[in-house]
Amino acid sequence: MTGQQRNRKPPASYETSYEIRIRGHLGATMLRAFPALRAETQGQDTLLRGAVADQAALHGVLARIEALGLGLLEVRRRPPDTMTTHVKQPLTGSLGS
């Protein structure tokens, strides 16, 4: 295998979809830390959803959650077809940063 073959990003079909539940409502400033993920509030929590390229990218998201001091409640891997059924809904109301 050549270096070029090893460094190629896998096609989007190989990305894995995740739901990541974080304690509390995230404001617009905090949500900017996760541009590739869609967010919605559920009860007192924020649910981030989206495709993650690989395990290293997932660890990057989790490290960002930790660095921001956010409370990680759950990480769930989702089948790829479930991500197409969710519509991105903007967060409304007064949400703290």
MOKABEL-V772055 format. One record per pair of residues at least 12 apart in sequence whose C-alpha atoms are under 10 Angstrom apart, sorted by sequence separation. I is the first residue (numbers start at 1). J is the second residue. D is the distance in whole Angstrom. If there is no record, write none. Layout:
<<I J D> <I J D>>
This chain:
<<36 48 9> <37 49 5> <38 50 6> <26 39 9> <36 49 9> <37 50 5> <38 51 10> <62 75 9> <25 39 10> <26 40 9> <34 48 8> <36 50 7> <37 51 7> <25 40 9> <26 41 8> <31 46 10> <34 49 10> <35 50 10> <36 51 8> <37 52 9> <25 41 6> <34 50 10> <36 52 8> <20 37 9> <24 41 8> <25 42 9> <31 48 9> <58 75 10> <19 37 9> <21 39 10> <23 41 10> <24 42 9> <25 43 9> <18 37 9> <19 38 9> <20 39 9> <21 40 10> <22 41 10> <23 42 10> <24 43 9> <25 44 6> <26 45 8> <27 46 10> <17 37 10> <19 39 10> <21 41 9> <22 42 10> <23 43 10> <24 44 5> <25 45 6> <26 46 7> <21 42 9> <23 44 7> <24 45 4> <25 46 5> <26 47 10> <22 44 9> <23 45 5> <24 46 6> <25 47 9> <22 45 6> <23 46 6> <24 47 10> <21 45 7> <22 46 5> <23 47 9> <37 61 10> <21 46 6> <22 47 6> <36 61 10> <52 77 10> <20 46 8> <21 47 5> <22 48 8> <45 71 10> <46 72 10> <47 73 10> <49 75 10> <51 77 10> <20 47 6> <21 48 6> <34 61 8> <45 72 10> <46 73 10> <47 74 9> <48 75 10> <49 76 10> <50 77 10> <51 78 9> <19 47 7> <20 48 5> <21 49 9> <33 61 9> <45 73 9> <47 75 10> <49 77 10> <50 78 9> <18 47 10> <19 48 6> <20 49 6> <49 78 9> <51 80 8> <18 48 8> <19 49 5> <20 50 9> <34 64 9> <50 80 9> <18 49 6> <19 50 7> <33 64 8> <34 65 9> <17 49 7> <18 50 6> <19 51 9> <33 65 9> <51 83 8> <17 50 5> <18 51 6> <50 83 7> <16 50 8> <17 51 4> <18 52 7> <49 83 8> <50 84 10> <15 50 9> <16 51 5> <17 52 6> <30 65 10> <33 68 9> <15 51 6> <16 52 5> <17 53 9> <50 86 10> <14 51 9> <15 52 6> <16 53 7> <17 54 10> <49 86 9> <13 51 10> <14 52 9> <15 53 5> <16 54 7> <30 68 8> <12 51 8> <14 53 7> <15 54 6> <16 55 9> <49 88 9> <12 52 9> <13 53 9> <14 54 8> <15 55 10> <18 58 9> <30 70 10> <12 53 7> <20 61 10> <11 53 9> <16 58 9> <20 62 9> <10 53 8> <22 65 8> <9 53 8> <10 54 9> <26 70 9> <9 54 9> <20 65 10> <46 91 10> <24 70 8> <23 70 7> <24 71 8> <40 87 10> <22 70 7> <23 71 5> <24 72 10> <38 86 9> <39 87 10> <40 88 8> <41 89 9> <22 71 6> <23 72 6> <38 87 9> <39 88 7> <40 89 6> <41 90 9> <21 71 9> <22 72 5> <23 73 6> <38 88 6> <39 89 7> <40 90 7> <41 91 7> <21 72 6> <22 73 5> <23 74 9> <37 88 9> <38 89 8> <39 90 7> <40 91 6> <41 92 9> <20 72 8> <21 73 5> <22 74 7> <38 90 9> <39 91 7> <40 92 9> <20 73 8> <21 74 5> <22 75 9> <38 91 10> <20 74 6> <21 75 6> <41 95 10> <19 74 8> <20 75 5> <21 76 9> <19 75 6> <20 76 6> <18 75 7> <19 76 5> <20 77 9> <18 76 6> <19 77 6> <17 76 9> <18 77 5> <19 78 7> <17 77 6> <18 78 5> <31 91 10> <16 77 7> <17 78 5> <18 79 8> <16 78 7> <17 79 7> <18 80 9> <28 90 10> <16 79 8> <17 80 6> <28 91 8> <16 80 7> <17 81 9> <18 82 10> <19 83 9> <27 91 8> <28 92 10> <15 80 8> <17 82 8> <18 83 9> <26 91 9> <27 92 9> <14 80 9> <17 83 7> <25 91 9> <27 93 10> <28 94 10> <29 95 10> <30 96 9> <31 97 9> <13 80 8> <16 83 10> <27 94 8> <28 95 8> <29 96 9> <30 97 6> <26 94 10> <27 95 5> <28 96 8> <29 97 6> <25 94 9> <26 95 6> <27 96 5> <28 97 7> <25 95 6> <26 96 6> <27 97 4> <24 95 9> <25 96 7> <26 97 6> <24 96 9> <25 97 8>>
